[in-house]
Amino acid sequence: MNRCVNCGRELPEGAAFCPYCETVQAPKLEVEAPKPRGRRARALALAAAAAAIIAIAVLVLPTTAPAISESAPPAESAGQGSAGQEGPAESPAPESAPPAGKIPASLEYSADGREYSLRLTFDGGKGERPSISSVEHAVPEGYRYANPSQLYVYDAEGNNALEEFSALLESCSVRTVPRDGGYAMDCTAPKYDPSFPYAALTSHIDYWAGCGTNDILWTLNLKSGETLQLSQSITVREQKLVAFRPEDTPMDTLEDLQALMTYIDTEVDVDTAVQVYLPARVYEGGLNLPAMRGLSLYGSDDGETRTTFTGPFTVRSANKQLTEIVGVDFIGFGGTGITAKDGLHLTGCTLRGWDVAVLALDGAWVGANGSTFEDNGVALSFNSNLSDHYSNPSYNSNRFLDNGKAIVIDNLPGDEVLRFPDSLFHGNGVDIENNAGHSVDLSGAIFE
């Protein structure tokens, strides 16, 4: 069985699409790493070529604005599709992109004596949001990421006019048009998304190395017969990637690993993606990850031993980069297991025996999929007022077992709704202590 590159769920061999988190699968690239002593990181040569295609997503809107839902919205397929369609769809015939900059990311519209300001952004939230016409991301070969393209509507006073304007809409479509021979990015049908409650509509744009620049074209068909268009763009530049493995890098001791972290921090360019593949052994102690950058740590299992640490971890990145930890166990005897001060995502990990298993402080958002939090004082604690480059509100298929408190939310930035599809809560003193009053949807969780 394969596992999803995003949520960690098991998938059939050769699966191209994950039905649980809607992520198209792309294998991580295997590259030979330099040795950390006396050798500089070799650049990985990346190339991408493809015919220009368009990804289209269409939704016919109701006559009134949708009410805010407390449950997770139904899944949309990537690529071409409409509400209710399942599975990946075929892309339509190639089409040229419109001249760059000809279609704006914002416009003003008048109807029935009312003024509306329509704005596309990638940075949604409460209050009046400025339009964002373009963003750029560095992506290594074999990785996929996503941005939510969001439509906000305001009245003349700057108040959110989501409901009033939605009543004027007949339908809305979004399509991605690549420039200069890049791949077309995937997009979901535009719809109201409770994770972005102040946006009228949201389309999730999925991109990877080789996409180049795509124009994200929104077409709004009004009941009056008028058609409005807005556009923004996403540019993907290919990112170099380097990997370190036990076969070519000293990893026998905790001191070896800490030396490797220092080497990565000081010798590997901060714009290069880093993968570290750890041997199946128990490390008696913890690790301070690089202070300047994020990286991906992959544990292993030889049938008898999994990669395990018995001491605390610290995650921080001065350059606001995500740290990913996959298949690693953290077994403690009190104290804090992982202290995160930047974006952190855990997949297939086990955390057991800590006073606080994972603590998210200012600058951090911690995501988790397919992980087990067991016999901790607090499994997952949020006390973060800021996280401006990473969030993942969907906690799929985790197990929170016999903790004093499974989740404590003292502070958590943003408006995204936390969801726990297929996550099990069992034997905890408190399942969720939501001191911040953050939006939480437990409809997909399992309580025993």
N, C-alpha and C positions, 0 to 999 in steps of 0.2 A: 504493500500500500504506500502511496505517496501522501505527503501532508501539504496543506495549503501554505503558500509562501507568506500569507498574511495572517490568518487566524489559527493555523496549526491543526485544523481538523483533518481527519483521514479522508483521502480521496482515492478513487480507483486509479490504477496504474495508467499513466498517460493522459489523465484528466486535464482539460484545457481551461476549465472554469470551475470556481468554487461556488456551490449553491448556497452556502451558509453566509459568506461575507461578500459575495458578488465580485470577487477578484479574479481576473484572468491570470492564469498561471504562467510563470516564466522562470526557468531554473536559474539558480545562482551560478555565476560564472566561475569555473575552476581556473585559478592562475597560480603560477609558481611564485613564491615569496622570496625576497632577499633575506639573508641572515642578518639578525639585528646587530651583530658586532662587526663594524668596519665596512659595511656595505650599505649603499643608499638604495632606497626603494626604486625598483625598475618600473617604468611606466608600462601599463597594459595598453597595447594598441587596439583601439576600438574603431569600428567602421559600421556604417548603417546605410542601406540603400533600399528603396521601395518605391513603387508607383504611387502617385497621389490618389488617395481615396477619401471619401467623406463618411464620417459617422454621423448618423441622424437619430434624434430621439424626439418623439412627438407625444403630446398629451392634449386631449380635448378637455377643456376646463368646464366645471359646473357653472351654473348661472350665478351662484353666489360664492363668496370666499369660503374655503373649507374651514371648519372649526378646528381649534387646536386639539390634537389628539393626545391621549395619554398612553397610547399603545404604539408599538413600532410600526412604521408604514410598510406596506407590502413591497417585496423586492422588485426592482426593475432590472431588466437585462442590459448589459453593456452593448454598445454599438447601436444599430438601428432598432427602434422598437417603439411601442406605445404602451399605455397603461394596461396591465394584465397580461402582456406577452411574456413568455417564459423562455429561458435559454438564450445563448448568444445568437445574434442575427447576422445575416450577410450584409456586407457594406454595399452601398449603391455604386453606380458607375462613377469614374473620376470626374471631378469638376474643378475648375479653376477657382482660386480664392479671389475675393474682391480686392481691389487695391488697398494696401495697408493704410489705415487711418481714415478711410473714407466713411466708414460707419462708426459713429461715436459710442462711447461706453455710457453716455448719459444723454437724456433729451427731456425737453419740456413739452407737455401735452395739455390741451384744454378740452373740456367736455362738460356740457350742462352748467356752464358758468363756474366751473371749478378748475383750478390749476393743479397739475400733477407733475412731479419731478421723478423721472425713472432713472435708476442708476444700477449698473452692474458692478459688483465687487467680489473679491475673494475673501474679504475680511469683514464678516458680518458681526452683528451684535446689537445691543440695545442703544437707542439714540440715533441721531442722524448720521449716516455713513457716507463718506465721499466715494465717488466712483473710482475704480481701479482699471485702467485700460490695458495694462500688461504686467506680467510677472515672468521671472526667469528662475529655473531650477537646474541644479546639477544632479544627474542621475547616472549611476554606474550601470554597465551592461548587465542584464539579467534581473534588474530590480524594476518594480512598478510602484508608482505613487499616485495620489489623487488630490485634486483641489475642488472645493465646492464653488461653482459659479453661481452667484446669488443675485436675484433681482429684488431691489428695494424700491418702494414707491412712497413718496411723501407729498403732503399737500403744501399750499403756499406758505403755511406757517412752520413747515418743517416737521409736522406730525406724521406718524406712520399712517398711510392711507391704503393699507393692504386690502381691507374688505371692500372699500368703495371702488377701487380700481378693478379688483377681481370681478366685480359685477358687470364691468364693461367688456370683459374678454370673452371671445368665442373659442379661441384655441391658441396654443403657444407651441412652438417647436424650437429645438436647439440642434445645431449641427456643428461639427468640427471640420475645418477645411485646412489641410496642410499646405504650407508654402514650400516651394523649391524641392519637391520630390520626397519630403519626409513622410512618415507614417501618419495616418489619421488617428487622433486620440479617440478613445471610447468615451461615450457620454450616456448618462441615464436620462430618461424622460423628465422634463421639468415638472415639478410638483411641489406642493407645500410639504416641507420637511420639519417636523417638530424639533429636530435638533438645532434648527436655525429659525426660531419662532417669529422673528421680526421680518424675515424675508418673505416676499409674496410667493416666490417660486425658487427652487434650487435644482440645478443639474450638476451631478458629480462627474468630473472630468478625470479620466484615468490615463496616465501617460508613462512613457518609458524611453530609454535611450533609443535614438533614431527617429523620434517624432519631429525634431527640429522645432519650428514655429508653427503653431496652429491658431487660426482665427476661430473664436468661439462665437458663433452667430446666433442671436436670438431673434425670432420673428414672432410678433404679437399680432394676431388677427382679431380685430375688434368687431363687436356686434353691429357697429355702424357701417361696416364695410371697409374701414380704414385698416392699413397695415403699418405697423411700427417696427423698426429694426434697430437693434443695438449690438455691439460687438466688443469683445476684449480678446486678448491673445495670451497664450502660454508658450514660452520658449524653453526647450530642453537642451541643455548642452551635455555632451558625454563626459562622464567623470572617470578619471583613472581609478583603478582598483588594485590593491595588493593584498595577498593572503599569507598568513603565517601558520605553519603546521608543525606538529611534533617531529616529523621526519627531517625538517631542515632548520628548526629553531629550538634552542634549549628551553624546555618546559617541565623539567623533572621536579623542580622545587618551586616553592612560593617566591623565593628570591629571584629565580629565573624569570618568572612571570612579571614581577615588579620591575625588573630590569628591562623586559620587553615593553612594558607600558611606558617607561621613561624614554626608551628608544623611539617608540611610535610618536610620543609627544614632541620630541625634539628633532627627529630626523626625517619623519615622513610629512610631506606637504599636507597642510590642513585641508586642502581641496581634494585630496586623494581618499577614496573610500577604503576602509580597512576591515578585513575579516581575520579573526583569530580562531583557529580550530584547536580545542583543548583535548588533551588525552583523558582517558577514563581512569581517574585517580582521585584520591581524597587529599585535598590541600588543607593542612592544619593552620588555618588563619584566614585573613581576608586580603583585600586588594584595593588599592586606590587606582581607579581608572584614569586615563589621560585627562589632564586639566584643561587642555586647549581644544579638544575635539571629541566627537563621538566615534563609536566603532561597533562592530558586530562580534559577539562572543558565541561560539557554538560548542556546546558540550558533546560528550560521546558516551557510549554505553557498550562495554565489551561482553555483556551477558552476566557479569558478576559485580562490576563496579560502574557507577555513573560518575561523571565529573561532579565533584562536591567540594564546597568550601565551608569551613566551620567558623570563619571570622567575618567581620563586617566588610561591606563594599561601600565605596563612595563613588557616585556618578555625578560628573559636572563637566561642562563644556563652555569655555569662554567664547567660542564661536557659534553657540546655539546649534548643536548638531545632535541628532538622535542617537542614543545608545540602544542596541538590541541584544538581548541575552536569550539564547535558545538552548533548552535541554540541559540546564545546570541546576543542581540542588544546593540549597543553602540551609545547613543544619546548625542551629545555634543553641546556646545555653543562657538565654537572656540577652539584654542589650538590643540594639537595632541592627537588623540584617542588612538592608540596603537603604542608604540615605541618598535620595535623588535631588539634585539641584538643577536638573535640566531634563529634557525629554528622555523617557525610558520605556521600553516595551519588553515584556516578558512573554515567552512562548514555551510551553511545555516544561516549566520549571517547578520545583517543589521548595517551599519555604516552611520550616518547622522549628519550633522551640525558641522563638524570639519574643522579647517583650513587645517589640514592634517589628513586624517582618519587613515592611516597606514603608518608608516615610517620604512623602513628597513635600519639599520645602519650596520657597519662592523660586520661580523660574521653571518649576517641574510640572509635568503631567506624566503620570504612570499609567500605561496601558498593559493589559494582561489577557492572554488567550490560552486555553488549555493548560492552565497551571493549577497547582494545589497549594493552598494555604492551610496549614494544619497545626493545631496545638500551639498557637501564639497568643500573647496577651491581646494584641491588635494585629490583624492580618495586613490591612491596607489603610494607611492614614494619609489624608490630604490636608495640608496646611500651607497652601500655595496661593499667593495673590496674583501671580503673573505667569503666563505660559504663552509666549507670542509666536512660537514656531512649530509646535507639535501638540496635537490632541487626538485622542482616540476614545470616544465615549462608549464603545461597544465591547463589553467584557464577555466574550463568548466561551462557553464550555469550561469555566473554571470550577474548582471545588473549594469551598470554604468550610472546613471541618473542625469542630471542637475548639474554636478560638474563643477567647473572652469576648472580643468584639471583632466581627468580620471586617466591617468597613466603617471608618470614622471620617466624616467630612466636616472639618472646621472651617476651611477656606478652599474654594476652588473657582478658578476664573472661567469666564465665558458663560454661554447660555445653552451649550449642548446638553442634551438629555442623556444621562447615564443609563445604559441598558445592560441586562445580564442574561441574554438568551442562552438557554441550556446550562446555566451555571447552577450548581448545587450548593445550598446552604443547609448544613446539618450539624446539630449539637453545639451551636454557638450561643454564648450568653446573650449577646445582642447581634442581630444580623446587620443592620445598618443604623448608625447613629448620625443623623443628618443635621448637625448643628448649624450649618450654613444655609439650610433650606434650598439646596441645589435641586434642580429638576431630576427626578429619578423615575424610571419606568421598570417595574418589577414583573410585568406581565409574562415575560418569557423565562423567569427564574423558577427554580425548583426548590421548594422548602420541605424539609423532612424533620 
